[in-house]
């Protein structure tokens, strides 16, 4: 069973864990990570949630998930990136953009500006497909409701940083 470390609103550890699926007490938070992967052609990687997922099946999203008990935010981001896409980034390659707060989670949003190209390896049961999208395509998918609902406000929160990363990417031509 997956366990999470619990924190308060100031991200101070509470010294206890919570099993996934159990309700959190008010004032308790767990850590979640989101990784926005951009390439040298000014595109962002999106993955399609498997149709068997109980929440937001067949919706597009960026890589992410819960940080496991004992992991740091960065360790969780690197693990989720590797599990869901097969991309093995070095810790210094991820840049923390911001934190989005939910009712029971703090979501650290990272940017991974990928150098070159890499083969994407999907995680069975989690990710069913992937695609690289431009900033304009991403905005259209968000407006059309194709992106999982919780992802949209997080992307909007870091939109300027994403735009900068995607338009300043080496080799970007548009």
C-alpha positions in Angstrom: 0.0 0.0 0.0 1.3 3.4 -1.0 2.1 5.7 2.0 2.6 9.5 2.1 4.4 11.7 4.6 2.0 14.3 6.1 2.8 18.0 6.5 1.1 21.1 7.8 0.3 24.2 5.7 3.8 25.5 6.3 5.2 22.2 5.0 6.5 21.2 8.4 6.5 17.4 8.8 3.8 16.0 11.1 5.8 12.9 11.9 3.3 10.4 10.5 2.2 8.9 7.3 -1.1 8.3 5.5 -2.2 5.4 3.2 -3.5 6.3 -0.2 -7.2 6.3 -0.3 -7.8 7.2 3.3 -9.2 10.7 4.1 -6.8 13.2 5.5 -7.6 15.1 8.7 -8.2 18.9 8.2 -4.9 20.7 8.3 -3.0 17.7 7.0 -1.4 17.8 3.6 0.6 15.3 1.4 3.1 16.2 -1.3 2.4 15.7 -5.0 4.6 16.6 -7.9 3.9 17.6 -11.5 6.6 17.6 -14.2 6.2 19.7 -17.3 8.6 18.2 -19.9 9.5 20.5 -22.8 11.8 19.7 -25.7 14.1 21.7 -27.9 11.4 22.1 -30.5 9.2 24.2 -28.2 6.7 21.4 -27.4 5.4 20.0 -24.1 5.0 16.3 -23.4 1.5 15.1 -22.5 0.5 11.6 -21.5 -2.9 10.1 -21.8 -4.3 8.5 -18.6 -5.1 4.9 -19.0 -8.8 4.2 -19.6 -8.9 1.9 -16.6 -7.9 4.7 -14.2 -10.7 5.4 -11.8 -10.3 9.2 -11.9 -10.0 11.2 -15.2 -9.6 8.2 -17.5 -8.7 9.0 -21.1 -7.7 12.5 -20.2 -4.4 14.1 -21.1 -2.0 15.3 -18.4 1.6 16.2 -17.6 3.7 13.6 -15.7 3.1 13.6 -11.9 1.9 11.8 -8.8 2.1 11.5 -5.1 5.5 11.7 -3.4 6.0 8.5 -1.4 6.9 8.4 2.3 10.6 9.0 2.8 11.0 10.7 -0.6 11.8 14.4 -1.2 9.8 16.4 -3.7 12.6 16.2 -6.2 13.1 12.4 -5.7 9.4 11.9 -6.3 9.4 14.0 -9.4 12.4 12.1 -10.8 10.7 8.7 -10.0 7.3 9.7 -11.5 9.1 11.0 -14.6 11.0 7.7 -15.0 8.0 5.5 -14.2 5.4 7.2 -16.5 7.6 8.1 -19.4 10.9 6.2 -19.1 12.8 9.5 -19.0 15.8 9.4 -16.6 16.7 13.0 -15.8 19.5 14.2 -13.6 18.3 16.0 -10.4 19.9 19.3 -11.6 17.9 19.2 -14.8 14.6 19.8 -13.0 13.6 23.3 -11.9 10.9 24.0 -9.4 8.5 26.5 -10.9 5.9 26.9 -8.1 3.7 25.1 -5.6 -0.1 24.8 -6.1 -2.2 24.1 -3.0 -5.2 21.9 -3.0 -7.5 21.0 -0.1 -5.2 18.2 1.0 -2.1 18.5 -1.1 0.8 20.7 -2.0 1.7 20.2 -5.6 5.3 21.1 -6.5 5.4 21.9 -10.2 8.7 21.2 -12.0 10.1 22.0 -15.4 12.3 19.6 -17.3 13.8 21.2 -20.4 14.9 18.2 -22.2 18.0 18.4 -24.3 17.7 16.4 -27.6 15.2 13.6 -28.1 14.4 10.5 -26.1 12.2 7.5 -26.6 9.1 7.6 -24.4 8.3 4.4 -22.6 4.7 4.4 -21.2 3.8 2.8 -17.9 1.1 0.1 -18.3 -2.0 0.9 -16.3 -1.0 4.5 -15.9 -0.3 6.0 -19.3 -1.8 4.8 -22.6 -0.4 7.2 -25.1 1.7 10.4 -25.4 2.0 13.4 -27.6 4.1 16.5 -28.0 2.1 19.7 -28.2 2.8 23.3 -28.9 1.8 26.0 -26.5 -1.2 26.9 -28.7 -2.3 23.2 -28.9 -2.0 22.9 -25.1 -4.2 26.0 -24.7 -6.8 24.6 -27.1 -6.8 21.2 -25.3 -7.3 22.9 -22.0 -10.2 25.0 -23.4 -11.7 21.9 -25.0 -11.7 20.0 -21.7 -9.2 17.4 -22.9 -6.8 17.9 -20.0 -7.6 16.3 -16.7 -9.4 19.0 -14.6 -7.0 19.3 -11.7 -4.1 19.8 -14.1 -5.5 22.9 -15.8 -5.2 25.4 -12.9 -1.7 24.2 -12.3 -0.7 24.8 -15.9 -2.3 28.2 -15.8 -0.4 29.0 -12.6 3.0 28.4 -14.3 1.9 29.5 -17.8 4.4 32.3 -18.2 7.3 30.0 -17.1 6.1 27.3 -19.6 5.8 29.9 -22.4 9.3 31.1 -21.7 10.7 27.6 -21.6 8.9 26.6 -24.8 9.8 29.7 -26.8 13.4 29.9 -25.6 14.1 26.2 -26.3 17.1 25.6 -28.5 15.9 25.0 -32.0 12.5 26.6 -31.5 11.2 28.0 -34.7 7.9 29.6 -34.0 
